[in-house]
Amino acid sequence: MTEKELARLLSDAKKDKPLKEKLIATRGTENPVEDFCALSRSLGYEITAGELFALGLTQNDAKLRSVNGGGVNPIEGWDDAYEQFFTELIWT
């Protein structure tokens, strides 16, 4: 669910500059993840901090399992869905 909501939010933010700017502005707050999630929920996207962190860990675990034992060391940053979201948002 969170993965689909992030994809929908990312797609919408790419087309809506004020939305993109509001999302990016949350990165400079005292609690950026919570503020990002609160803003997202206020706009109708069901994203919570816990689900966001769980998504990153789940995706990273799946990548490690997919290499049949060859990927025993995780790659730094692959487990952070929040940072991955902003990396794509900022560069588009």
N, C-alpha and C positions, 0 to 999 in steps of 0.2 A: 504494500500500500504506500509506504513512504517513498519508495523508489519511483512509483508512478506520479505521486504528488510533486516530488522534486523535478521530475521531467516536465510535468505540466507547468510548474512555476517557472522553470528555466525557459521554456518555450515562450511563455507569456511575457517574461521580463525582456527577452531578446527583441520583442516587438513593441514594448512599451517603455520608453526611456525614463519617465518618472518612476515607474515601478522598479526598474533596474537601479536607479539612484537611491530609492528608499531602502532597497535590500542591501546595497553596498554601504550605506550609511550606518547600518546596524553593526558593521565590523568595528567601528570606532567607539562603541559604547562600553560601559563597564562590564556588562554581561552579554557579549555579542551573540552567543549561540541561543540563549534564552530570548533575547530581543528579536533575533531573526525568526525564531519559531513563533513568537507571539505575533509579530507582524504578519507572518505567513498565515497563521490561523485566522487573524482578523480579516484577511482578504479571501478566506474560504479554502485555503490549502491546509489539509490535515497533516501537519508536521509537528512532531514533538522532539525535544532534545534527546530523550531516551531512545526513541525509535531511530533518530538520526545517527546516534552513535552505534546502535545495534546494526543498522544497515551497513555501515562501514566495516564493522567486524565480520559480518556475514559475507560480504563481498570478498573481503581479503581471505577469509578462510576457504571460500570456494575456489579462489585462484590457486591457493596453496595445494588443495586437494587435487586440482586438475592436472598437476604435473607428475602424478604417480610417484610421490616420494622425493622427487628431485628438488622441490622448492621448500626446503625446510626452514629457511630464513625469510621472514616477510620483508617486503620492500617498504621502506619508510614512506609514509604518507598514503599508501594504498588503502589503509583502513579508515581514512577520514573523509566520509561522504560530504561533510560540511565544506571542507577545504576544496574538495574536487568540484563541488557545485560552484563555488566562487571563482575557482580557476577558470572554468568554462565561461561563466557569466562575464567576468572582467575582460576576457580575451575575445569576446564576440560582440 
